[in-house]
Amino acid sequence: MTKEKEKYLIDGEKGKWEVVIGLEVHAQISSNSKLFSGSSTKFGAEPNTQVSLVDSAFPGMLPVINEFCVQQAIKTGLGLNAKINSYSVFDRKNYFYADLPQGYQISQYKNPIVGEGKITLDLPNGTKTIGIERLHLEQDAGKSIHDLDPSNTYVDLNRSGVALMEIVSKPDLSSPDEVNAYIKKLRSIMRYLGTCDGNMQEGSLRADVNVSVRKEGNKELGTRCEIKNVNSIKFMQMAIIYEAQRQVELLEAGKSIDQETRLFDTKKNETRSMRSKEDAHDYRYFPDPDLLPLNLNKELIENIKKNLPELPDQKKERFIKDYSLTVYEANVLVSEKEISDYFEEVVKTSDIKLSKNWIMGDLFASLNEKNISISQSLVTAKKMAQLVDAISSGIVSGRTAKEVFEIMIESGEEPNKIIESKGLQQKSDPKELEKIIEKILSDNKDKVEQYKSGKDKLFGFFVGQVMKISSGKANPQLVNQILKDKLKK
Amino acid sequence: MSIDKDKIKHVSKLARISVDEKKIDDLTKDLSSIFKFIEQLNELNTDKVKPLSSILNEPLRSRKDEINDGKIRDKILENSPKKNEEFFVVPKVIE
């Protein structure tokens, strides 16, 4: 396939259009307390119980920065191969909203803590590098609840002041699939680093999606619209498809695109203008007088760099080298830290090829079916290793192992115990098998004659008979070997 | 920067400060002269001067990542004009 053919294009009435996408991802920093106060960040607490006088913006309260959140931002920046800025400034972004008690969000504008970096995406047709524009620290807002009262909105400030990293990509993404790969890779890197749990259901990872379109081959960027606060990959993709189509239709009808903020309505599957945000881009940023500039010393950055864990790309290279995996297999196994840890624990003691096939085959199928993560599976790495060992040492056949596995995923029982209690061990005693085989051969003398006179296909019949008599427990390799010997004579 | 009536209206809207229509002319005059005064600073060449965010020459103070605040819901909600047991209650805001 040529590159041209793989391009994601929209077929308009008057030609083909490219989509240009940039993402502003808001990632909640994993920390115990908030960015500028000592309240807890724990998800799911009673409303307004994790709110200090700072978070609720009582007069005269002063923000004091959480040093761990700063380190988490540096760590993430290093994980994105980005430049860490030794000097950064906190600014006030001014706007009024009921869930923003300060009347401004403390953010970073001209001088963010992290500058340009990059992420490498593994796409079906190769890799693509997506530029990172910047990463900055900012406060999250509170939560407005609209459905508890017909005429009022309720405000919960538990989230107010929680530390976020806003990670801004360059407009390098050009299809919904690339957006999917980008979010997954970014999430994976942050989870490896332990800087953000990436839990999209709990809102730890959300994105503003910037979409514009241009005629195929055109170098100039079109006017973009920003779709606010989309909280799942699926919705991001749906919003992009809708929005790009909308823009193409407008432009082909000779109209122009208004640069505006839009909202994605998940029920109607459409984007629409947010009129309340008309003045939204007039934020009147200025340096927060309550906070001094943030100066980072080189030792701190170097120290964090030295202690970075192995990241997905490095792990992928190592897996390919150490375990002779294909690029595809390595990508799958490193996509989540939990999966790669599981794999490594199994292959520490057990056969690599069998382990990888079982993990990527039966185990993944069971996770999908139950819609659970690998760490929630009752089949722990230790139990999986035991099952793989039972196969490679000939205690059970691959087919029986599947039977054992079915029991394991439901009960979490140890495979050795299941094999023992159900008497599933393979018959691997040559003398015992020889007896069975000799009986079959003498009971079927006619077929033996036919086989010897050239009807090779009958070999399968003899194997089948052995399996039938042994209730499928005869060791297949051994049966083959003995049968071959006996039939030669 | 010139200050005209529209600018005054725009800024007052952003700042949620209601301005009496009768006072707009005076405000425009006052603010224009204030800006004119400040803009004298633009005559200085600052090409080689780094922007200064703070005049204090000391590092930003930080804290450890410890939970030592919160759990004061009653206090937090006490001054709210409208509330219930758990929430601040505000006029309906919906997109």
Contacts between the chains, C-beta under 8 A, distances in Angstrom:
chain1	res1	chain2	res2	distance
A	31	B	65	5.2
A	32	B	65	5.1
A	32	B	66	6.7
A	32	B	67	5.4
A	33	B	65	5.5
A	33	B	66	6.1
A	33	B	67	5.0
A	33	B	68	7.6
A	33	B	69	7.7
A	37	B	69	5.6
A	38	B	63	7.1
A	38	B	66	6.2
A	38	B	67	5.9
A	38	B	68	4.1
A	38	B	69	3.7
A	38	B	70	7.4
A	39	B	67	6.9
A	39	B	69	4.9
A	39	B	70	3.7
A	40	B	67	4.6
A	40	B	70	5.8
A	46	B	73	7.7
A	46	B	86	7.0
A	47	B	73	7.8
A	47	B	86	4.3
A	47	B	87	5.6
A	48	B	73	4.7
A	48	B	76	5.8
A	48	B	77	6.6
A	48	B	86	6.3
A	48	B	87	6.6
A	48	B	88	7.5
A	49	B	70	6.4
A	49	B	71	5.7
A	49	B	73	5.3
A	50	B	70	4.6
A	50	B	71	7.6
A	51	B	70	5.9
A	51	B	72	7.4
A	51	B	73	7.1
A	51	B	76	5.1
A	52	B	69	3.9
A	52	B	70	5.5
A	52	B	72	7.3
A	53	B	69	8.0
A	53	B	72	7.7
A	53	B	75	7.9
A	53	B	76	7.5
A	54	B	69	7.6
A	55	B	70	8.0
A	56	B	76	5.1
A	64	B	61	6.2
A	64	B	62	6.8
A	64	B	63	4.9
A	65	B	60	6.2
A	65	B	61	7.7
A	65	B	62	4.8
A	65	B	63	7.0
A	66	B	62	7.0
A	66	B	63	6.0
A	66	B	64	7.8
A	66	B	65	5.4
A	67	B	62	4.0
A	67	B	63	6.7
A	67	B	64	6.6
A	67	B	65	7.2
A	68	B	64	7.2
A	68	B	65	3.5
A	69	B	65	7.2
A	70	B	62	7.1
A	89	B	53	4.8
A	94	B	14	7.5
A	96	B	16	5.7
A	97	B	93	7.5
A	98	B	88	7.7
A	98	B	90	4.5
A	98	B	93	5.4
A	110	B	51	8.0
A	144	B	93	6.3
A	145	B	87	7.3
A	146	B	92	7.1
A	146	B	93	7.6
A	146	B	94	5.3
A	148	B	87	7.9
A	149	B	89	7.4
A	151	B	92	5.9
A	152	B	82	7.6
A	152	B	89	4.9
A	152	B	90	6.7
A	152	B	91	6.7
A	152	B	92	6.0
A	153	B	89	7.6
A	153	B	90	5.1
A	153	B	91	7.0
A	153	B	92	5.3
A	153	B	93	5.0
A	153	B	94	7.3
A	154	B	84	7.6
A	154	B	86	7.7
A	154	B	87	3.8
A	154	B	88	7.1
A	154	B	89	6.1
A	154	B	90	7.9
A	155	B	87	6.0
A	155	B	88	4.1
A	155	B	89	7.7
A	155	B	90	5.9
A	156	B	86	7.7
A	156	B	87	6.1
A	157	B	76	7.4
A	157	B	88	7.4
A	263	B	95	5.6
A	274	B	95	5.8
A	276	B	95	6.6
A	279	B	10	7.9
A	279	B	13	7.2
A	279	B	14	6.1
A	282	B	10	7.9
A	282	B	14	6.0
A	284	B	14	7.0
A	287	B	53	4.2
A	287	B	54	7.2
A	289	B	54	7.7
A	291	B	60	6.5
A	292	B	53	7.7
A	292	B	54	5.0
A	292	B	56	6.1
A	292	B	58	6.8
A	292	B	59	6.9
A	292	B	60	4.2
A	292	B	61	7.8
A	293	B	53	5.0
A	293	B	54	6.2
A	293	B	60	6.7
A	294	B	60	5.3
A	295	B	59	6.0
A	295	B	60	7.2
